Amino acid sequence: MASEGEAAQELRTLRDCLRWAVSRLAQTQVGTGHGTASLFDEAVAMALWSLHLPPDELDRWLDARLARSEREALITLIERRCSERVPAAYLTGEAWLRGVCFRSDARALVPRSLIAEALDTSLAAYLDVLQRLSNWPRRVLDLCTGGGSLAVLCALRFPDAQIRASDLSEPALALAAENVSLHGLATRIDLVQGDLLAPHSGEAFDLIVCNPPYVCDASMALLPQEFRAEPRLALAGGPDGMQLVTRILGEAAQHMADDALLVLEIGHEATHFERAFPKLEYAYLPVEAGEQMVVAIEARALSTLRPASRPRRTRAVSPTRPSDRRPAA
Ligand SMILES: C[S@@+](CC[C@H](N)C(=O)[O-])C[C@H]1O[C@@H](n2cnc3c(N)ncnc32)[C@H](O)[C@@H]1O
């Protein structure tokens, strides 16, 4: 493996630098999963940021030669990523989700919620199935908003809606305020601090989106070092990951209009979710990462939620086959 000095001396093009960066990231076995799916994607994101190039313009510049100072800056960034073992977004201070840029730092989880994709794909398809009007929803709650990315994406996706976003963490909300102002959305998104639904007493929403802490204890113990740089409060969901989810499902109905929907990310915890709520009616909203990682639950299903012992079948909603889509029955 070339030393830093040798790399700065020998590498020429962006393509050369990316090859070196991927080799270096692989050599130190960095963990990915904060918005990039591979070491190559990770290297590309850092390289384009370092060169002040748009994140979607890789092909155009691959064979461009870099000045020595540019190579050195990129090499320094990659070396920090390898030695500090924090997500790249915490080093660059920004993260992109669905083509939208967010400020990112250790005050909140790096934006990567699967709900962001669902908003544009499977949720949009599901709303067609439910025959929601084009001006639905009028009131949206982003529960557990962290750095505010889902609140901002909901405001962009639903231009007629007023958005409330809340979180227990004051530092996360300070970052969310920066992101709301970055996107000029201060008049449409209000940020509130508090424990789950407590700050929303007496209010009803049409749509609640929530990416809660849902990582079970066993998975927490196995997370790569990079995830430990993120707030534990944002990830840990207790023994089966369902600690916060159980509270949310218990309280949400009181804050939902009659035709409201709760869209909840559960990640890799579908088995624990199905075991914890065997009689709950819901539909999975498929995303690229998996079929059973985001659920949609109607208000009427939550209002009849009771503990039960027998699992109930649920169905995935396919974004490509509208005729298959229906709420779980
Ligand atoms: C998985 S992160 C999601 C952040 C953001 N929505 C996103 O997708 O990037 C979960 C968030 O839940 C917040 N949280 C944890 N416990 C909470 C509670 N009891 N009440 C409100 N928010 C809570 C954490 O501070 C964290 O910001």
The ligand as an SDF file (V2000), in Angstrom:
LIG
                    3D

 27 29  0  0  0  0  0  0  0  0999 V2000
  -32.9410    6.7490   14.6350 C   0  0  0  0  0  0  0  0  0  0  0  0
  -32.8210    8.4340   15.1560 S   0  0  0  0  0  0  0  0  0  0  0  0
  -33.7160    9.2080   13.8460 C   0  0  0  0  0  0  0  0  0  0  0  0
  -33.3150   10.6140   13.5630 C   0  0  0  0  0  0  0  0  0  0  0  0
  -33.9040   11.1700   12.2460 C   0  0  0  0  0  0  0  0  0  0  0  0
  -35.3530   11.0670   12.2170 N   0  0  0  0  0  0  0  0  0  0  0  0
  -33.3200   10.4600   11.0650 C   0  0  0  0  0  0  0  0  0  0  0  0
  -34.0190    9.6340   10.4530 O   0  0  0  0  0  0  0  0  0  0  0  0
  -32.1440   10.7100   10.7430 O   0  0  0  0  0  0  0  0  0  0  0  0
  -33.9250    8.4220   16.5180 C   0  0  0  0  0  0  0  0  0  0  0  0
  -34.1470    9.7600   17.2210 C   0  0  0  0  0  0  0  0  0  0  0  0
  -35.0290    9.5150   18.3250 O   0  0  0  0  0  0  0  0  0  0  0  0
  -34.7090   10.3950   19.3750 C   0  0  0  0  0  0  0  0  0  0  0  0
  -35.2690    9.8580   20.6170 N   0  0  0  0  0  0  0  0  0  0  0  0
  -34.8280    8.8330   21.3740 C   0  0  0  0  0  0  0  0  0  0  0  0
  -35.6450    8.6530   22.4340 N   0  0  0  0  0  0  0  0  0  0  0  0
  -36.6310    9.5820   22.3410 C   0  0  0  0  0  0  0  0  0  0  0  0
  -37.7670    9.8970   23.1310 C   0  0  0  0  0  0  0  0  0  0  0  0
  -38.0600    9.2130   24.2500 N   0  0  0  0  0  0  0  0  0  0  0  0
  -38.5650   10.9210   22.7390 N   0  0  0  0  0  0  0  0  0  0  0  0
  -38.2890   11.6160   21.6020 C   0  0  0  0  0  0  0  0  0  0  0  0
  -37.2100   11.3660   20.8220 N   0  0  0  0  0  0  0  0  0  0  0  0
  -36.3990   10.3440   21.1740 C   0  0  0  0  0  0  0  0  0  0  0  0
  -33.1890   10.4420   19.3300 C   0  0  0  0  0  0  0  0  0  0  0  0
  -32.6970   11.5880   19.9730 O   0  0  0  0  0  0  0  0  0  0  0  0
  -32.9280   10.4070   17.8250 C   0  0  0  0  0  0  0  0  0  0  0  0
  -32.7600   11.7060   17.3240 O   0  0  0  0  0  0  0  0  0  0  0  0
  1  2  1  0
  2  3  1  0
  2 10  1  0
  3  4  1  0
  4  5  1  0
  5  6  1  0
  5  7  1  0
  7  8  2  0
  7  9  1  0
 10 11  1  0
 11 12  1  0
 11 26  1  0
 12 13  1  0
 13 14  1  0
 13 24  1  0
 14 15  1  0
 14 23  1  0
 15 16  2  0
 16 17  1  0
 17 18  1  0
 17 23  2  0
 18 19  1  0
 18 20  2  0
 20 21  1  0
 21 22  2  0
 22 23  1  0
 24 25  1  0
 24 26  1  0
 26 27  1  0
M  CHG  2   2   1   9  -1
M  END
$$$$
